[in-house]
Structures are given as C-alpha cells and as structure tokens.
Amino acid sequence: MVLNANRQPIPTYTNFNPAYNIREFGIYGEWIINYYEHNKRNEIANYLIKDLSSYTLESQVNYWLKYITNYNINFYSEKINFSQIQNYFVIDNVNYLPQNIGTGFSYLLSILILCLSAKKGNIIIIENPEIHLHPKSQAKLGEFFAFIASKGIQLVIETHNDHILNKVAYEIYKNNLSKDDVVIHYFSVPYKKTTLYFNERGSFVDEKGQEKQFPEGFFDATLKEIFEINGY
C-alpha cells in the first residue's frame, strides 16, 4: 500500500462505488474515501485499538485526528445518493468543507485510514507524511507511526522531518517500540547512503551498536545559528 507525496486532499464530493470494497486505496489516495464509506462502522483489528469507547474504523480515525492535531475535530462522510459521498469536518461543533480548512487535515486523514486498515505483515509506503502539519502534529505523527510499527505492520517512510525522527527515538526510549524494528537509511548529495540504527536509549548507533552522530545536513541545518545566537 502506497501513498505518494502528490496524494489528493480530501474533496467535498467523492464518487462511491457500491461494488468496490477492497483494500485498494490508490497511490494518490483516490479510493480512500470509497473504502472508508464501506468500512467506517466495521471494527478494526484489536491490536490497533487505541480509543476504548468504540472499536470502529471511524472512531479510531477520529481519535487520532484529535490527538495529532490537538483540535476538537471529527471527520464525517455521508452518502447523498447512490453514487456520491459528501465529506466534511466538524471543529468545535462547526461544519467545514475540506477546502475551507488546512490541507494538512486531509493529508493526515488519508494516512490514518490507510494505517488503521492494515493487517499484520502488510507493508505501507508513505512519502512525505508531514506535509502541511504543525511541528507539534508532526511529532505526534511520529508517535502514531511508532504505534503502528509496533503492531507488526511494516512502514517505509520517506521524510525530511526531524520531528518525526525525534519522536520515534523517544518512543524507543519509552519502550513503546523495539529498537530492533527501526532502520534509518540517510541519503545525501552527492549520492551517499548511511545506515543507522537505535539503541535502547533512543540514540543513533552503527551496525556494531556503537553510538554515532547523525550525518551532517539534517539536524544541524539551523543548530549552528541557534548556538551562535546564544553565545555557544
């Protein structure tokens, strides 16, 4: 299952195919809402349950949507006729069409539906999951990925985001994710690949378990300036 960086934001209206109810989402997310409408009231796998008030796909998606964005937000989809779905968000009891709020909500929603519909042994590939999200939400998205990966679902994440990586390291430190379940492949220009791992403290190590600094050009893009401002 793949979500491309050019994935579609959730539109106000989505075509509904009553005969097409398989876990096929499209690399641009074009079939995600069709699948969601078919399955939103179905219970998801027990190991992916986080909100104990209800075990449905809809309730779990909305739980994580609230948690990651820190908004009192819910997503709703409603069939308005045989072949069309209307989509909208409700924030603090006010209805919003998808195009009237930040696209980060739409992109996040696609990720949540995809991951919470997965089964053990599935492989999910997501390109730039942090698009249009607040830094705090990006970090919480890293926590969500750690949760999914800890349930036997393989995630391949292409990202430029240090908030996600830092949160994954913290989840390892807190024993919410095994250090053995995470590998980092860092690509730099000119072409060079560095492979890193984590130890149980959430620190970067090489293949021999020796602590190692992350390669230049990722975390240190602004640190030098910050240190200079503060007189270090």
Solvent accessible surface area in square Angstrom, and as a share of the most:
residue,aa,sasa,rsa
1,M,60,0.27
2,V,58,0.33
3,L,0,0.00
4,N,36,0.19
5,A,23,0.18
6,N,116,0.59
7,R,4,0.02
8,Q,88,0.39
9,P,62,0.39
10,I,9,0.04
11,P,59,0.37
12,T,18,0.10
13,Y,108,0.41
14,T,16,0.09
15,N,115,0.59
16,F,17,0.07
17,N,55,0.28
18,P,60,0.38
19,A,96,0.75
20,Y,59,0.23
21,N,73,0.38
22,I,100,0.51
23,R,87,0.32
24,E,79,0.35
25,F,6,0.02
26,G,13,0.12
27,I,79,0.40
28,Y,87,0.33
29,G,10,0.10
30,E,68,0.30
31,W,85,0.30
32,I,0,0.00
33,I,5,0.03
34,N,1,0.01
35,Y,21,0.08
36,Y,0,0.00
37,E,21,0.10
38,H,47,0.21
39,N,19,0.10
40,K,6,0.02
41,R,171,0.63
42,N,77,0.39
43,E,122,0.55
44,I,21,0.11
45,A,21,0.16
46,N,120,0.62
47,Y,68,0.26
48,L,0,0.00
49,I,25,0.12
50,K,88,0.37
51,D,32,0.17
52,L,137,0.68
53,S,97,0.63
54,S,39,0.25
55,Y,88,0.34
56,T,30,0.18
57,L,4,0.02
58,E,39,0.18
59,S,23,0.15
60,Q,0,0.00
61,V,0,0.00
62,N,10,0.05
63,Y,68,0.26
64,W,3,0.01
65,L,0,0.00
66,K,68,0.29
67,Y,76,0.29
68,I,1,0.01
69,T,12,0.07
70,N,104,0.54
71,Y,113,0.43
72,N,79,0.41
73,I,0,0.00
74,N,34,0.17
75,F,0,0.00
76,Y,78,0.30
77,S,3,0.02
78,E,86,0.38
79,K,110,0.47
80,I,82,0.41
81,N,78,0.40
82,F,159,0.66
83,S,61,0.39
84,Q,60,0.27
85,I,0,0.00
86,Q,50,0.22
87,N,0,0.00
88,Y,35,0.13
89,F,0,0.00
90,V,25,0.14
91,I,20,0.10
92,D,88,0.45
93,N,139,0.71
94,V,78,0.45
95,N,101,0.52
96,Y,76,0.29
97,L,61,0.30
98,P,5,0.03
99,Q,122,0.54
100,N,99,0.51
101,I,26,0.13
102,G,42,0.41
103,T,55,0.32
104,G,3,0.03
105,F,29,0.12
106,S,1,0.01
107,Y,28,0.11
108,L,1,0.00
109,L,0,0.00
110,S,2,0.01
111,I,0,0.00
112,L,0,0.00
113,I,0,0.00
114,L,0,0.00
115,C,0,0.00
116,L,2,0.01
117,S,8,0.05
118,A,1,0.01
119,K,95,0.40
120,K,114,0.48
121,G,62,0.60
122,N,35,0.18
123,I,88,0.45
124,I,0,0.00
125,I,71,0.36
126,I,0,0.00
127,E,61,0.27
128,N,31,0.16
129,P,1,0.00
130,E,21,0.09
131,I,41,0.21
132,H,127,0.57
133,L,19,0.09
134,H,123,0.55
135,P,67,0.42
136,K,110,0.47
137,S,7,0.05
138,Q,22,0.10
139,A,22,0.17
140,K,31,0.13
141,L,0,0.00
142,G,0,0.00
143,E,38,0.17
144,F,0,0.00
145,F,7,0.03
146,A,2,0.01
147,F,28,0.12
148,I,0,0.00
149,A,24,0.18
150,S,45,0.29
151,K,54,0.23
152,G,45,0.43
153,I,3,0.02
154,Q,102,0.46
155,L,32,0.16
156,V,67,0.39
157,I,48,0.24
158,E,75,0.33
159,T,37,0.21
160,H,135,0.60
161,N,15,0.08
162,D,48,0.25
163,H,67,0.30
164,I,7,0.04
165,L,23,0.11
166,N,78,0.40
167,K,46,0.19
168,V,17,0.10
169,A,15,0.12
170,Y,102,0.39
171,E,14,0.06
172,I,4,0.02
173,Y,124,0.47
174,K,100,0.42
175,N,131,0.67
176,N,81,0.42
177,L,9,0.04
178,S,53,0.34
179,K,71,0.30
180,D,111,0.57
181,D,89,0.46
182,V,22,0.13
183,V,74,0.43
184,I,19,0.10
185,H,96,0.43
186,Y,28,0.11
187,F,116,0.48
188,S,35,0.22
189,V,147,0.84
190,P,117,0.74
191,Y,175,0.67
192,K,129,0.55
193,K,101,0.43
194,T,25,0.14
195,T,38,0.22
196,L,0,0.00
197,Y,72,0.27
198,F,7,0.03
199,N,17,0.09
200,E,98,0.44
201,R,132,0.48
202,G,12,0.11
203,S,36,0.23
204,F,37,0.16
205,V,6,0.03
206,D,33,0.17
207,E,128,0.57
208,K,162,0.68
209,G,46,0.44
210,Q,114,0.51
211,E,105,0.47
212,K,87,0.37
213,Q,158,0.70
214,F,27,0.11
215,P,33,0.21
216,E,141,0.63
217,G,57,0.55
218,F,39,0.16
219,F,47,0.20
220,D,37,0.19
221,A,70,0.55
222,T,83,0.48
223,L,72,0.36
224,K,136,0.58
225,E,95,0.42
226,I,81,0.41
227,F,99,0.41
228,E,135,0.61
229,I,146,0.74
230,N,90,0.46
231,G,67,0.65
232,Y,192,0.73
